[in-house]
Amino acid sequence: LQDTRLGREQVNFADRGYQLTRSFRALKVWMSIQTFGLARFRQAIAQGIELADRAGRHVDQSDCLELLSPPSLGILCFRFRPHGAEWPAERLDRLNETVQARVIGSGTAMISSTRLRGAYSLRLCIMSHQTTWDDVRETLEFIADTGRQLAGT
């Protein structure tokens, strides 16, 4: 095996499984497709895409949420920006980091982050087939309300 050249202090996880292989992860996917069918997976993916598109329109219409890139698949990247305020980039980044921490800490939603063109971005990824528009809307409203409270607006 070409990976056997790793140093002794590094763990080679291939050595930890039966016959130097990883577990049969594809079994979970295969069984799910056999149980639910491809149509249910297509429907769930389409629902995530539609919810992200709808969330993008909601952010576009907001006076305090700023879309940082168009929705892509089930992912929406945006940030809180106080209405009418001209804040330096670093201050906006810190504000959005705090907003993200409050959202996660509240248990409202799990929202990740990324940087787009240097700007700190909240990253909403809609994956669950159980997610509804009300869930997404309430999350966006919680983010806006939290941002307003933190910004004092």
PAFISE-615524 format. One record per atom (N, C-alpha, C): residue in three letters; x, y, z. Coordinates in steps of 0.2 Angstrom, whole numbers, padded with zeros to 4 digits, always signed. Layout:
<rs>
AlaXYZ ...
</rs>
This chain:
<rs>
Leu+0004-0006+0000 Leu+0000+0000+0000 Leu+0004+0006+0000 Gln+0003+0011-0004 Gln+0007+0017-0005 Gln+0007+0021+0002 Asp+0001+0021+0006 Asp+0001+0025+0011 Asp+0005+0022+0017 Thr+0008+0017+0017 Thr+0012+0014+0022 Thr+0018+0018+0024 Arg+0020+0023+0020 Arg+0026+0027+0021 Arg+0024+0033+0027 Leu+0018+0033+0029 Leu+0017+0038+0035 Leu+0021+0037+0041 Gly+0023+0042+0044 Gly+0027+0041+0050 Gly+0024+0037+0055 Arg+0028+0035+0060 Arg+0026+0030+0065 Arg+0021+0034+0070 Glu+0022+0040+0071 Glu+0017+0044+0075 Glu+0010+0046+0072 Gln+0009+0044+0066 Gln+0003+0046+0062 Gln-0001+0039+0062 Val-0008+0040+0063 Val-0012+0034+0063 Val-0014+0033+0056 Asn-0014+0027+0053 Asn-0016+0026+0047 Asn-0023+0022+0048 Phe-0028+0025+0047 Phe-0035+0022+0048 Phe-0036+0016+0044 Ala-0033+0015+0038 Ala-0034+0009+0034 Ala-0032+0003+0038 Asp-0027+0004+0042 Asp-0024-0002+0047 Asp-0029-0004+0052 Arg-0034+0000+0053 Arg-0039-0001+0059 Arg-0045-0005+0057 Gly-0046-0007+0051 Gly-0052-0010+0048 Gly-0050-0017+0046 Tyr-0056-0021+0045 Tyr-0055-0028+0042 Tyr-0052-0028+0036 Gln-0047-0032+0034 Gln-0043-0033+0028 Gln-0041-0026+0025 Leu-0039-0022+0030 Leu-0036-0016+0028 Leu-0041-0011+0024 Thr-0047-0012+0025 Thr-0052-0008+0021 Thr-0056-0004+0026 Arg-0060+0001+0024 Arg-0065+0004+0028 Arg-0071+0001+0028 Ser-0076+0003+0032 Ser-0082-0001+0032 Ser-0086+0001+0026 Phe-0091-0003+0025 Phe-0096-0003+0019 Phe-0101+0002+0020 Arg-0099+0009+0019 Arg-0103+0015+0020 Arg-0108+0015+0015 Ala-0107+0012+0009 Ala-0112+0013+0004 Ala-0118+0009+0005 Leu-0118+0004+0010 Leu-0124+0000+0012 Leu-0129+0005+0014 Lys-0128+0010+0018 Lys-0133+0014+0021 Lys-0137+0018+0015 Val-0133+0020+0010 Val-0136+0023+0005 Val-0140+0018+0001 Trp-0138+0013-0001 Trp-0141+0007-0005 Trp-0148+0005-0001 Met-0147+0004+0006 Met-0153+0002+0009 Met-0158+0008+0009 Ser-0156+0014+0010 Ser-0161+0020+0010 Ser-0164+0020+0003 Ile-0161+0019-0002 Ile-0164+0020-0009 Ile-0169+0014-0010 Gln-0167+0008-0007 Gln-0171+0002-0008 Gln-0178+0003-0004 Thr-0177+0006+0002 Thr-0183+0007+0007 Thr-0187+0013+0004 Phe-0184+0018+0003 Phe-0188+0024+0001 Phe-0189+0026-0006 Gly-0185+0023-0010 Gly-0185+0025-0018 Gly-0182+0031-0020 Leu-0180+0032-0026 Leu-0176+0038-0028 Leu-0181+0044-0028 Ala-0187+0043-0030 Ala-0192+0048-0030 Ala-0192+0052-0024 Arg-0192+0049-0018 Arg-0192+0052-0011 Arg-0185+0057-0011 Phe-0180+0054-0013 Phe-0173+0058-0012 Phe-0174+0064-0017 Arg-0176+0063-0023 Arg-0177+0069-0028 Arg-0181+0074-0025 Gln-0187+0072-0022 Gln-0192+0076-0019 Gln-0188+0080-0013 Ala-0185+0077-0009 Ala-0181+0080-0003 Ala-0176+0085-0005 Ile-0172+0083-0011 Ile-0167+0088-0013 Ile-0171+0094-0016 Ala-0176+0093-0020 Ala-0180+0098-0023 Ala-0183+0103-0018 Gln-0185+0100-0012 Gln-0188+0104-0007 Gln-0182+0109-0004 Gly-0176+0106-0003 Gly-0171+0110+0000 Gly-0169+0116-0005 Ile-0169+0114-0011 Ile-0167+0120-0016 Ile-0172+0125-0016 Glu-0179+0123-0016 Glu-0184+0128-0016 Glu-0184+0132-0010 Leu-0183+0129-0004 Leu-0183+0133+0002 Leu-0177+0138+0002 Ala-0171+0136+0000 Ala-0165+0140-0001 Ala-0167+0146-0005 Asp-0170+0145-0011 Asp-0172+0150-0016 Asp-0177+0155-0012 Arg-0182+0152-0009 Arg-0187+0156-0005 Arg-0183+0161+0000 Ala-0179+0157+0004 Ala-0175+0161+0009 Ala-0171+0167+0006 Gly-0168+0166+0000 Gly-0164+0171-0004 Gly-0169+0177-0005 Arg-0175+0175-0007 Arg-0179+0181-0009 Arg-0181+0185-0002 His-0182+0181+0003 His-0184+0184+0009 His-0178+0189+0012 Val-0172+0186+0011 Val-0166+0190+0013 Val-0166+0196+0009 Asp-0167+0196+0002 Asp-0167+0201-0003 Asp-0171+0207-0001 Gln-0177+0205+0002 Gln-0182+0210+0004 Gln-0181+0213+0011 Ser-0177+0210+0015 Ser-0175+0212+0021 Ser-0171+0219+0022 Asp-0173+0223+0027 Asp-0169+0229+0027 Asp-0163+0228+0031 Cys-0162+0222+0034 Cys-0156+0221+0038 Cys-0152+0215+0037 Leu-0154+0211+0032 Leu-0150+0205+0030 Leu-0148+0206+0023 Glu-0142+0204+0022 Glu-0138+0205+0015 Glu-0136+0199+0012 Leu-0139+0197+0006 Leu-0137+0191+0002 Leu-0130+0192+0000 Leu-0125+0187+0001 Leu-0118+0188-0001 Leu-0117+0183-0007 Ser-0121+0179-0009 Ser-0121+0175-0015 Ser-0128+0172-0016 Pro-0129+0171-0022 Pro-0136+0168-0024 Pro-0137+0161-0021 Pro-0143+0159-0019 Pro-0144+0152-0016 Pro-0141+0147-0021 Ser-0138+0142-0019 Ser-0135+0137-0023 Ser-0137+0130-0020 Leu-0140+0126-0023 Leu-0143+0120-0021 Leu-0147+0121-0014 Gly-0146+0119-0009 Gly-0149+0121-0002 Gly-0146+0125+0002 Ile-0141+0129-0001 Ile-0137+0133+0003 Ile-0138+0141+0002 Leu-0138+0144+0007 Leu-0139+0152+0007 Leu-0133+0155+0011 Cys-0130+0160+0008 Cys-0124+0163+0012 Cys-0127+0171+0012 Phe-0127+0173+0018 Phe-0129+0180+0019 Phe-0126+0182+0026 Arg-0128+0189+0028 Arg-0126+0191+0034 Arg-0131+0197+0037 Phe-0130+0198+0043 Phe-0134+0203+0046 Phe-0130+0210+0045 Arg-0133+0215+0042 Arg-0130+0222+0042 Arg-0135+0227+0044 Pro-0133+0230+0049 Pro-0138+0235+0052 Pro-0141+0240+0047 His-0147+0241+0047 His-0150+0245+0042 His-0148+0253+0043 Gly-0146+0256+0038 Gly-0144+0262+0038 Gly-0137+0264+0041 Ala-0133+0259+0043 Ala-0127+0260+0047 Ala-0121+0258+0042 Glu-0116+0262+0042 Glu-0110+0261+0039 Glu-0105+0258+0044 Trp-0104+0252+0044 Trp-0100+0248+0049 Trp-0093+0246+0045 Pro-0088+0247+0048 Pro-0082+0244+0045 Pro-0082+0236+0045 Ala-0079+0233+0040 Ala-0079+0226+0039 Ala-0078+0222+0045 Glu-0073+0224+0049 Glu-0071+0220+0055 Glu-0076+0220+0060 Arg-0080+0225+0061 Arg-0085+0226+0065 Arg-0091+0222+0063 Leu-0093+0222+0057 Leu-0098+0218+0054 Leu-0096+0210+0055 Asp-0090+0208+0054 Asp-0088+0201+0055 Asp-0089+0199+0062 Arg-0087+0203+0067 Arg-0088+0201+0074 Arg-0095+0201+0076 Leu-0099+0206+0073 Leu-0106+0205+0074 Leu-0109+0199+0072 Asn-0108+0197+0066 Asn-0111+0191+0063 Asn-0108+0185+0066 Glu-0102+0185+0069 Glu-0099+0179+0073 Glu-0103+0178+0079 Thr-0105+0184+0082 Thr-0109+0184+0088 Thr-0116+0182+0087 Val-0119+0184+0081 Val-0126+0182+0079 Val-0126+0174+0078 Gln-0121+0172+0075 Gln-0120+0164+0074 Gln-0120+0161+0080 Ala-0116+0163+0085 Ala-0115+0160+0091 Ala-0122+0160+0095 Arg-0125+0165+0095 Arg-0132+0166+0098 Arg-0137+0161+0095 Val-0137+0161+0089 Val-0142+0156+0085 Val-0141+0149+0087 Ile-0134+0147+0087 Ile-0133+0140+0089 Ile-0134+0139+0097 Gly-0132+0144+0101 Gly-0133+0143+0108 Gly-0140+0143+0110 Ser-0145+0146+0106 Ser-0152+0146+0108 Ser-0155+0139+0106 Gly-0152+0135+0101 Gly-0155+0129+0099 Gly-0160+0130+0093 Thr-0160+0137+0091 Thr-0165+0138+0086 Thr-0163+0134+0079 Ala-0157+0135+0078 Ala-0154+0131+0072 Ala-0147+0130+0072 Met-0144+0126+0068 Met-0137+0125+0067 Met-0135+0129+0061 Ile-0131+0134+0062 Ile-0130+0138+0056 Ile-0122+0138+0056 Ser-0119+0137+0050 Ser-0112+0137+0050 Ser-0110+0144+0047 Ser-0103+0145+0045 Ser-0101+0151+0042 Ser-0096+0150+0037 Thr-0094+0155+0033 Thr-0089+0154+0028 Thr-0086+0161+0027 Arg-0081+0162+0023 Arg-0079+0169+0021 Arg-0080+0169+0013 Leu-0084+0174+0011 Leu-0085+0176+0004 Leu-0082+0182+0002 Arg-0077+0182-0002 Arg-0074+0189-0004 Arg-0071+0192+0002 Gly-0069+0189+0007 Gly-0066+0191+0013 Gly-0071+0193+0018 Ala-0078+0193+0017 Ala-0083+0195+0022 Ala-0086+0188+0025 Tyr-0086+0189+0032 Tyr-0089+0184+0036 Tyr-0096+0183+0034 Ser-0098+0176+0032 Ser-0105+0175+0030 Ser-0108+0170+0034 Leu-0114+0171+0036 Leu-0118+0165+0039 Leu-0120+0161+0033 Arg-0120+0154+0035 Arg-0121+0149+0029 Arg-0127+0145+0032 Leu-0133+0146+0029 Leu-0138+0141+0030 Leu-0139+0136+0025 Cys-0138+0130+0028 Cys-0139+0124+0023 Cys-0145+0120+0025 Ile-0149+0119+0020 Ile-0156+0116+0021 Ile-0155+0109+0019 Met-0155+0104+0023 Met-0154+0097+0021 Met-0159+0092+0023 Ser-0163+0094+0028 Ser-0168+0089+0031 Ser-0174+0089+0027 His-0177+0083+0025 His-0183+0083+0022 His-0189+0085+0026 Gln-0188+0086+0033 Gln-0193+0088+0038 Gln-0193+0096+0038 Thr-0188+0099+0036 Thr-0188+0107+0036 Thr-0194+0110+0032 Thr-0197+0115+0035 Thr-0203+0118+0032 Thr-0201+0125+0031 Trp-0205+0129+0027 Trp-0204+0136+0026 Trp-0204+0140+0033 Asp-0209+0138+0037 Asp-0209+0141+0044 Asp-0203+0140+0048 Asp-0199+0135+0047 Asp-0193+0134+0051 Asp-0188+0139+0048 Val-0187+0139+0042 Val-0182+0144+0038 Val-0184+0151+0040 Arg-0190+0153+0039 Arg-0192+0160+0040 Arg-0191+0162+0048 Glu-0193+0157+0052 Glu-0192+0159+0059 Glu-0184+0159+0061 Thr-0180+0155+0058 Thr-0173+0156+0059 Thr-0170+0162+0056 Leu-0173+0165+0050 Leu-0170+0171+0047 Leu-0173+0177+0052 Glu-0179+0176+0054 Glu-0181+0182+0059 Glu-0178+0182+0065 Phe-0176+0176+0068 Phe-0172+0176+0074 Phe-0165+0179+0073 Ile-0162+0178+0067 Ile-0156+0181+0065 Ile-0156+0188+0065 Ala-0161+0191+0062 Ala-0162+0198+0061 Ala-0164+0201+0068 Asp-0168+0198+0072 Asp-0169+0201+0079 Asp-0163+0201+0083 Thr-0159+0195+0083 Thr-0153+0195+0087 Thr-0148+0200+0084 Gly-0147+0201+0078 Gly-0143+0206+0075 Gly-0145+0213+0077 Arg-0152+0214+0077 Arg-0154+0221+0079 Arg-0153+0222+0087 Gln-0154+0217+0091 Gln-0152+0218+0098 Gln-0145+0219+0099 Leu-0141+0216+0096 Leu-0133+0216+0097 Leu-0131+0223+0094 Ala-0134+0225+0089 Ala-0132+0231+0085 Ala-0135+0238+0089 Gly-0140+0236+0093 Gly-0143+0242+0096 Gly-0148+0246+0091 Thr-0150+0243+0086 Thr-0155+0246+0081 Thr-0162+0244+0082 
</rs>
